[in-house]
Amino acid sequence: MRWLTFAILAVLVLTLQAAVAPRLELFSARPDFLLMVVVFLGLYAPSRDAIAAGWVLGVCAVLMTIERFGVIALSYGLTAMIVTLLREYLFRYRVMTQTAVTLTACLLVRTAWTMYYHLLYEARGPLLADWLIGGVIASAYTAAFAPFAFRVLLSMSRLLGIPRPRYGYAGVSGETREFRREVIR
């Protein structure tokens, strides 16, 4: 992976998370653009690069908040690790796969964060209400943005140094004939 390009992408995504996500708030839930990038890297980047980049994005997210160091970084790093372990069993280029993996990853991360906040801090309200708003709605909202984000990130895969498949077996790789013609040239 090209780390300079990743650094530029990280700055852009952090800016989106800080400036655009609050304006897209729906029922007190915001999309998590950083987690979308972590899931994308987990699906497509080399394993070590994906895990390191997930942890770096988590550290950047921690620096944007007043949270204790490590909780978000650990959760993003673990998310990248789990996605890289499971990606060989998935049709990575399908929109439904990208959406389902993003939804599942976000639900797991948000559930862990909600439980952490309720165990460590004074609870604002009941656990179920916090989980429904902070977990389920935010996860669904993040997953709704995933197909668009993945399309943009896949178009940037060469800039990031992420290898793309050159061919597919029986068309299951998700690439189109136009993509194959482009690769052959």
N, C-alpha and C positions, 0 to 999 in steps of 0.2 A: 504494500500500500504506500502511496505517496503521502508522507506525513505533512508536508507543507500545504498541499491541497486539502488534507483533512483539517488542518488548523483553520484554514479559511472557511471551510464548511462549518466547523464548530462555532466560529464567531458568528456566522450568518444564522445558524440555528439558535444560538443563545440570544441573538437579537430578536429573532422571531418569537422566542419563548417569552422574552421580557416585554416586548413592545406590542406584538400582535395578539398573543394568546389572551391577555386580559380583555381585549376588545371583542374577542370571540366567545366570551364567557356565556354559558347557557346553564341555567338552574344552578348557579354557583360552581360549575364545573368548567375546566379549561382543557383544551387538547394539550397533550404532552409531546411536543415536536422532538424533544431530545430522545425520548423513548422510541419514537418512530425511527430515528437514525440508528439507535442502538440495535433495534430489531433488523433493520436493513443490513447493517454491517454483519450482524450475526448470521443472516441468511446467505450473504454473498461474498464477504471478505474472507481472506485466509484466517484460520482459527485464532492464532496468536494475535494477529493484528486486530481482529474483531473484539477479542476480550480486552486487550489493552486500550483500544479506542472507546469501548463501553465504559471502562473505569475512568478514563480521562474525561469523558462527557459527564460522568457522575461527579467527578471532582469539580468540574466547571459549574454544574448545577448547585453543588454545595456552596461554592463561592458566591453564587447569586442570592443565597438565602442566609438566614441566621441559624440554620440547623447545625447540629453537632457534626463534626467532620467524620465521614465514613459511612453513614447510613445510606445515603443516596448513591454514593460511589460504589459501595458494596452491592447494592441492589441492581444497579445498572451493569456492573461487571458480571454478576451471577446470571442476569438475564441474557447477556451476550454469550456466556458460557453454555447455558442450557439450549439456546437457539442453535449454536454451532454444533452441539451434540445431536440435535434432532433434525437438522436440515437435510441430511442425506436421505431421510425417509419421507420427504415432502416434495411436492411439485412446486418449486420455489417461484416460478415465473407466473403462476396463476394468481389472479386477483383475489379469489376466495381464500387461498392459502395465506397470502400476505395479510389480508384482513383478519383472518382467524388467529394467526400467530400474534399479530399486534394486539388484538383484543385479549387473548389469553395472557400474554406477557404483562400487559397493562393491568389486568385484573389481579394477577399474582403480586405485582409490585405494589399496587394501591392497597390491596388487602393487608400486606405486610406492614406498610406504612401506617395504616389506620390502627392496626393492633399495637404497633410500636408507640404511637402517640397516646393511645388510651392506657397503655401500661405505664408509660413514663410521665406523662403530663396529666394535669387535671382535665377531665373530659368536658367538652363543651356541651355535649348532649349524649343521647343513647348511641351505643356502638353501631347498631343497625342503621340508624339514620345517617350517621357520618359515613358508614361504608357505602350506603346506597348513593349518596351524593358524591362523595369523594372517590369512590371506587367504581361502581357500576356505570354511572352516568358519564364520568370522565373517561372511562375505558371505552365505552361505546362511541363517545365523541372522538376520541383519538383514533379508534379503528375506522371511523367514517372518513377521516382525512388520509388514512394510510394508502389507499390506491393512488391518489394523486401525488402524494409525497414519494412513493416508491417509483412512480413513472419518471418523476424529475430526477431522483437519485440514480435510477438505472441509466438514464441518459448521460449522467455524469460519471459513470463507472470507469470509463477510460481515463478520465482526468484523475480519479482517485487511485488508479492502478489496480482496479479489481478485475480479475479475469472473467470474461464471459464465455459461455460454451460456443464452440465453433460449429457444432452440429447437434442434432437431437435424434434420439431413437424413436421412430414412429411418431414424431411430432409432439412428444410429451414434455419437451423442455420449455415450451411456452413461447418460443420464438416464431416469428412469421416468415413467410417466404421472402419478403422484402429485406428482413434482417439477414437471412442467409445470403441473398444476392450481394448485400453490402459487405458482408464478411469475406466473400469470395473475391471481390474486387480488391 
